[in-house]
Amino acid sequence: MNTMRVDIINPKALRLLKDLADMNLIAIQDNSKNGFASVLKKLRLKAKTAPTYDEITKEVELVRQMRYEK
């Protein structure tokens, strides 16, 4: 099975895709509503502990420092 991301420009294309799904030729999964939330959930499941506020602040400041040095 191949997986692709398709940006639909014309609403007629969406109808065609739905027709293909009705014929069981393709499967449509709408991940646009919770894409970030699902990625965040996966990352949190893999982490042993959540970073503290101070650790997050330190990392943000480090990235900002590196960015502005250029």
C-alpha positions in Angstrom: 0.0 0.0 0.0 1.2 3.5 -0.9 0.4 6.6 1.1 0.2 10.1 -0.3 -0.7 13.5 0.8 -3.0 15.3 -1.7 -3.9 19.0 -1.7 -7.3 19.3 -3.2 -7.8 22.5 -5.2 -11.0 21.9 -7.0 -14.1 20.6 -5.2 -14.8 18.3 -8.1 -11.6 16.4 -7.3 -13.0 15.7 -3.8 -16.1 14.2 -5.3 -14.0 12.0 -7.5 -11.9 10.8 -4.5 -15.1 10.1 -2.5 -16.4 8.0 -5.5 -13.2 6.0 -5.5 -13.5 5.4 -1.8 -17.1 4.3 -2.2 -15.8 1.7 -4.8 -13.3 0.5 -2.2 -10.4 1.5 -4.5 -8.9 4.0 -2.0 -9.2 4.8 1.7 -9.6 8.4 2.8 -8.3 9.5 6.2 -8.9 13.1 7.3 -5.9 14.0 9.5 -6.0 17.7 9.0 -8.1 18.4 12.1 -5.8 17.1 14.7 -2.4 16.7 13.0 -0.4 18.6 15.6 -2.3 17.2 18.5 -1.7 13.6 17.4 2.0 14.2 16.9 2.2 15.9 20.3 0.5 12.9 21.9 2.9 10.4 20.2 5.9 12.4 21.5 4.5 12.6 25.0 3.9 8.8 25.0 7.5 8.2 24.2 8.9 10.6 26.7 9.8 9.3 30.2 9.3 12.6 31.9 8.0 16.0 30.7 10.5 18.9 30.7 10.1 21.5 33.3 9.3 25.1 32.6 12.9 26.1 33.3 14.3 23.5 30.9 12.0 24.7 28.2 12.9 28.3 28.8 16.6 27.5 28.7 16.3 25.6 25.4 14.3 28.5 23.9 16.8 31.0 25.0 19.7 28.9 23.5 18.0 28.6 20.2 17.3 32.3 20.1 20.9 33.1 20.9 22.1 30.8 18.1 19.7 32.4 15.7 20.6 36.0 16.4 24.3 35.4 16.4 24.2 34.8 12.7 
